[in-house]
Amino acid sequence: MNPFKSSSSSRKTKDSVGSVVLALLTYLILACTLYIFFDIAKKGLPVLMPVFSENGGEVINTDFITRMPETLVEFTDGEGKKQSMPSSDFIEFIQSNPDAVVENKKANAYSGGGIAGPLVGTALLVLVCMVTALIVGVAAAVYLNEYAKQGRFVGMIRLAIMNLAGVPSIVFGLFGFAFFCLFPLLPVFTTIPNPEKSLLAIPFAGWLPLIGGGYLSFEGWGNSLLAGGLTLAVMVLPVIIAACEESLKAIPKGFREASLALGATKWQCIRTAVLPYATPGILTASVLGVTRVAGETAPIMFTAAVALKGKLPWDAASGNGVYWLSDLLTDSVQAMPYHIYTVAARIPRTDATANMQDGAVFVFLLMVMFFASFSIYLRIQFRKKLKW
């Protein structure tokens, strides 16, 4: 007789029932996710690609991607047909047709034009956030895992990091508003200091060739791209630090010992024998970070986002070189999460406004999927090259 054979049929039954229950729960979650994605794609795809709509049209709705958000004007023409068009097109229509009959005119803010401003603003916010968070997060993980003496104090730091991960996003938004937006001693490069805000302006009279004439003015950042990006970076730091530290712990100690035995310094050992092999895990942390910060609304609502802006961020920047970059980073931007919140929560849904609501959600979903897919692609490529 087989000594390892189960002596009770009830155990097999319970095991089978448990596996079926777990499988059903897994497939239920997957089905719900797919249904949400399918519903968003079903409503938003015809807006982005009119060729899939009932009436057909062009392959890509370039206006929806390249135009800034505008007020959508709805009206009834002389033939009794309902018309809708962005405010700029409506003005041109009235100027070219002064005798046109316009009845039952109604304006819907932010529901016309396109999503170029929110799309670009979100990309810049994610870029500033991830560059800052990855640099600080990887540095903190390296210190905690490689340099710090393990003890009660380091344990308290790790506990604080884990607790920070559970703080609601609106609290981070209030923190960013109080520190990054209202703190008056944060410096900016500018050609003309703001006399009402500047507490101190240090002139550069051409003695720095890369900077040229201008000022380093301590006048704060206000509601800006930099304030929003850094607030998001602080919010996502716990996730990145934890993921990077686990990735560093997974590297065999033999790598470190072999490097140190060959005469490498501590930093040389980390730089050449640890970090390259931990890169896939670091990229995994970036995926987790992007998928979280890209959809956050509360932090950027307090620190960076505006509902309507007539120009792209770089079009509104002035000056040259470092002054242009400083002007870009200290200017407010539009963002997709806040734009979707505005058009979905504050604008009544009609046949005319539904296009902006559905199209913005669909494009935003594609944008987040692109960022995450790019990070996953990089992780796979590094894993192929780095094996032990």
C-alpha positions in Angstrom: 0.0 0.0 0.0 1.1 3.6 -0.7 1.9 5.2 2.7 1.5 8.7 1.2 -2.0 8.0 -0.1 -4.7 10.0 1.7 -6.8 8.0 4.0 -9.8 10.3 3.9 -11.9 11.1 0.8 -13.3 14.2 2.6 -9.8 15.8 2.3 -9.8 15.4 -1.4 -13.3 16.8 -1.6 -12.4 19.9 0.5 -9.3 20.4 -1.6 -11.2 20.2 -4.9 -13.9 22.6 -3.6 -11.2 25.0 -2.4 -9.5 25.0 -5.7 -12.8 25.6 -7.6 -13.7 28.5 -5.3 -10.3 30.2 -5.7 -10.4 29.7 -9.5 -13.9 31.2 -9.6 -12.9 34.2 -7.6 -9.8 34.8 -9.8 -11.8 34.6 -13.0 -14.6 36.8 -11.5 -12.0 39.5 -10.9 -10.6 39.1 -14.3 -14.1 39.2 -15.9 -14.9 42.4 -14.0 -11.7 44.0 -15.2 -12.2 43.0 -18.8 -15.8 44.3 -18.7 -14.6 47.7 -17.5 -11.9 47.9 -20.1 -14.4 46.7 -22.8 -17.0 49.3 -21.8 -14.5 52.1 -21.8 -13.1 51.0 -25.2 -16.6 50.6 -26.7 -17.6 54.2 -25.7 -14.2 55.9 -26.3 -12.8 54.1 -29.4 -15.3 55.8 -31.8 -14.3 59.2 -30.5 -10.6 58.6 -31.0 -11.1 56.6 -34.3 -14.4 57.7 -35.9 -14.0 54.9 -38.5 -15.4 52.6 -35.8 -18.5 54.8 -35.2 -21.9 54.2 -36.8 -21.5 57.1 -39.2 -17.9 56.3 -40.1 -15.2 58.9 -40.7 -11.5 59.4 -40.6 -9.2 56.8 -39.1 -7.8 59.0 -36.3 -9.5 62.1 -34.9 -6.4 64.3 -34.9 -8.4 67.3 -33.6 -9.2 65.4 -30.4 -5.5 64.8 -29.8 -4.0 68.1 -31.0 -6.5 70.7 -29.9 -6.8 72.3 -26.5 -10.0 72.0 -24.5 -12.6 74.6 -25.2 -16.2 75.5 -24.4 -18.7 73.4 -26.4 -21.5 75.5 -27.9 -24.8 73.7 -28.6 -27.6 75.4 -30.6 -30.4 74.8 -33.1 -30.0 76.1 -36.6 -32.6 77.6 -38.9 -33.7 74.1 -40.2 -34.3 72.9 -36.6 -31.3 70.7 -36.5 -29.2 70.5 -33.3 -25.6 71.5 -33.8 -22.6 71.6 -31.5 -19.1 72.9 -32.1 -16.1 74.3 -30.0 -16.3 78.0 -29.2 -13.6 79.0 -31.6 -15.3 77.2 -34.5 -18.6 78.8 -33.4 -17.1 82.3 -33.6 -15.8 81.6 -37.1 -19.1 80.2 -38.1 -20.9 83.4 -36.9 -18.4 85.7 -38.6 -18.7 83.9 -41.9 -22.5 83.5 -41.7 -23.8 86.7 -40.1 -27.4 85.9 -41.1 -27.3 82.4 -39.6 -30.2 81.5 -37.3 -29.0 80.4 -33.8 -31.6 79.3 -31.3 -31.5 77.6 -27.9 -27.8 78.4 -27.5 -26.1 76.5 -24.7 -22.5 76.5 -23.6 -20.8 73.5 -21.9 -17.4 74.4 -20.4 -14.4 72.2 -21.2 -16.4 69.8 -23.4 -15.2 71.0 -26.8 -12.0 70.9 -28.7 -9.5 68.2 -27.7 -7.3 67.0 -24.9 -3.8 68.1 -26.0 -3.2 70.2 -22.8 -4.3 67.6 -20.3 -2.4 64.9 -22.2 0.9 66.8 -22.3 0.5 68.0 -18.7 0.0 64.4 -17.4 3.0 63.2 -19.3 5.2 66.0 -17.8 3.9 65.4 -14.3 4.6 61.6 -14.5 8.1 62.4 -16.0 9.0 64.8 -13.2 7.6 62.5 -10.5 9.3 59.3 -11.7 12.7 60.9 -12.3 12.7 62.3 -8.8 11.1 59.3 -7.1 13.5 56.8 -8.8 16.6 58.7 -7.9 15.6 59.3 -4.3 13.9 55.9 -3.9 16.9 53.9 -5.3 19.3 55.9 -3.2 17.3 55.3 0.0 16.9 51.6 -0.8 20.7 51.2 -1.4 21.4 52.9 1.9 18.9 50.9 3.9 20.0 47.6 2.5 23.8 48.1 1.9 25.1 50.7 4.2 22.8 51.2 7.2 23.6 49.1 10.3 20.5 46.9 10.9 18.9 47.7 14.2 16.0 49.3 15.9 16.5 52.7 14.3 16.5 51.3 10.8 13.5 49.1 11.6 11.7 52.3 12.7 12.5 53.9 9.4 11.2 50.9 7.5 8.0 51.0 9.6 7.6 54.7 8.9 8.0 54.1 5.1 5.3 51.4 5.2 3.0 53.6 7.2 3.6 56.4 4.7 2.3 54.1 1.9 -1.1 54.0 3.6 -1.6 57.8 3.9 -4.6 59.0 1.8 -3.6 60.9 -1.4 -5.5 64.0 -0.3 -3.2 64.3 2.7 -0.2 64.3 0.3 -2.0 67.0 -1.7 -2.4 69.2 1.4 1.3 68.6 2.3 2.4 69.5 -1.2 0.2 72.6 -1.2 1.6 73.8 2.1 5.3 73.0 1.4 5.9 73.2 -2.3 3.2 75.9 -3.2 3.2 78.2 -0.2 6.7 78.0 1.1 8.3 81.4 0.0 12.0 80.4 0.1 12.0 78.0 -2.8 14.2 79.4 -5.6 13.4 80.0 -9.3 15.6 81.3 -12.2 14.0 84.3 -13.7 14.9 87.3 -15.9 12.6 89.6 -13.9 11.9 88.9 -10.2 8.4 89.3 -8.9 8.6 92.3 -6.5 5.5 91.1 -4.6 6.7 87.6 -4.0 10.5 87.7 -4.1 12.2 87.8 -0.7 15.7 87.7 -2.1 17.0 88.0 -5.7 20.6 87.1 -6.5 21.7 88.6 -9.8 23.8 86.8 -12.5 25.6 89.6 -14.3 26.9 87.3 -17.1 29.6 85.7 -14.9 28.1 82.3 -15.3 28.3 81.5 -19.1 25.7 78.8 -19.0 23.2 81.0 -17.1 23.8 84.5 -18.5 22.1 87.6 -17.1 19.2 87.0 -14.8 18.3 86.3 -11.2 18.0 83.4 -8.7 14.8 84.6 -7.0 13.5 83.1 -3.8 9.8 83.6 -4.4 8.3 80.1 -4.2 6.9 77.8 -6.8 3.1 78.4 -6.3 0.7 76.1 -8.2 3.1 74.6 -10.7 4.3 71.5 -12.6 7.3 71.1 -10.3 5.2 71.3 -7.1 2.7 68.7 -8.5 5.5 66.4 -9.7 7.4 66.5 -6.4 4.2 65.9 -4.4 3.4 62.8 -6.5 7.1 61.7 -6.0 6.7 61.9 -2.2 3.5 59.9 -2.4 5.0 57.1 -4.5 8.3 56.9 -2.7 7.3 54.2 -0.1 6.2 51.8 -3.0 9.5 52.4 -4.9 11.7 52.1 -1.8 10.1 48.8 -0.7 10.2 47.3 -4.2 13.8 48.4 -4.8 15.0 47.1 -1.4 13.4 43.7 -2.1 15.1 43.6 -5.4 18.5 44.4 -3.8 17.9 41.6 -1.2 17.4 39.1 -4.0 20.9 39.6 -5.3 23.1 36.7 -4.0 25.7 37.7 -1.3 28.3 35.9 -3.4 28.3 38.7 -5.9 29.2 41.2 -3.2 31.8 39.0 -1.6 33.5 38.2 -5.0 33.6 41.9 -5.9 35.0 42.9 -2.5 37.6 40.1 -2.6 38.9 41.5 -5.9 39.7 44.8 -4.2 36.6 46.8 -5.1 35.4 49.5 -2.8 31.9 49.3 -1.3 30.4 51.7 -3.8 32.2 50.0 -6.7 30.8 46.7 -5.5 27.2 48.1 -5.4 27.6 49.9 -8.8 29.0 47.0 -10.7 27.9 43.8 -9.0 24.5 44.7 -7.4 22.6 47.5 -9.1 22.9 46.1 -12.7 21.3 42.8 -11.6 18.6 44.7 -9.5 17.6 46.8 -12.5 14.6 44.5 -13.4 13.2 44.9 -9.9 13.8 48.7 -10.0 11.8 48.8 -13.3 9.0 46.8 -11.6 8.9 49.6 -9.0 8.6 52.2 -11.7 5.6 50.3 -13.2 4.0 50.3 -9.8 4.7 54.0 -9.4 3.4 55.0 -12.8 0.2 53.1 -12.5 -0.5 54.8 -9.1 0.5 58.4 -9.8 -0.8 58.8 -13.3 -4.4 58.5 -12.1 -4.2 60.6 -8.9 -6.5 63.6 -8.8 -6.4 65.1 -5.3 -2.6 65.9 -5.1 -2.4 67.6 -8.5 -5.7 69.4 -7.8 -4.1 71.2 -4.9 -0.6 71.7 -6.4 -0.5 71.8 -10.2 -3.7 71.4 -12.2 -5.9 74.0 -13.7 -9.2 73.3 -15.4 -8.6 75.4 -18.5 -5.4 76.7 -20.1 -5.1 78.2 -23.6 -1.5 77.1 -24.3 0.7 74.1 -24.0 3.3 74.3 -21.2 6.2 75.1 -23.4 4.3 77.7 -25.4 3.6 79.7 -22.3 7.3 79.6 -21.1 9.5 82.6 -21.8 13.2 83.2 -21.7 16.1 81.0 -22.9 18.0 78.1 -21.5 17.7 77.6 -17.8 15.2 80.5 -17.5 12.9 78.8 -20.1 13.1 75.5 -18.2 12.4 77.2 -14.9 9.4 79.1 -16.4 8.1 75.7 -17.7 8.5 73.9 -14.4 6.9 76.7 -12.3 3.8 77.2 -14.5 0.5 75.4 -13.8 -0.6 72.6 -16.2 -3.7 70.8 -17.2 -3.9 67.1 -16.3 -6.0 64.2 -17.5 -7.4 63.0 -14.1 -8.5 66.5 -13.2 -9.9 67.1 -16.7 -11.9 63.9 -16.5 -13.2 64.8 -13.1 -14.3 68.2 -14.3 -16.1 67.1 -17.4 -17.6 64.0 -15.8 -18.7 65.5 -12.4 -19.5 69.1 -13.2 -20.8 69.0 -16.8 -24.2 67.3 -17.4 -23.9 64.3 -19.7 -25.6 64.9 -23.1 -25.1 63.5 -26.6 -22.7 66.5 -27.3 -20.7 66.3 -24.1 -20.4 62.5 -24.0 -17.7 62.5 -26.7 -15.3 64.4 -24.5 -16.0 62.3 -21.4 -15.7 58.9 -23.1 -12.8 59.9 -25.3 -10.8 61.4 -22.5 -11.2 58.3 -20.3 -10.2 56.0 -23.2 -7.1 57.9 -24.2 -6.1 58.2 -20.5 -6.4 54.4 -20.2 -4.2 54.0 -23.2 -1.7 56.4 -21.8 -1.3 54.6 -18.5 -1.1 51.3 -20.4 1.7 52.7 -22.6 3.8 53.9 -19.6 3.3 50.5 -17.8 4.0 48.5 -21.0 7.2 50.4 -21.7 8.5 49.8 -18.2 7.6 46.1 -18.5 9.3 45.9 -21.9 12.5 47.4 -20.4 12.3 45.0 -17.5 12.0 42.0 -19.8 15.0 43.2 -21.9 17.2 43.6 -18.8 16.2 40.1 -17.5 17.3 38.6 -20.8 20.7 40.2 -20.6 21.2 39.7 -16.8 21.0 36.2 -15.6 22.8 34.3 -12.9 
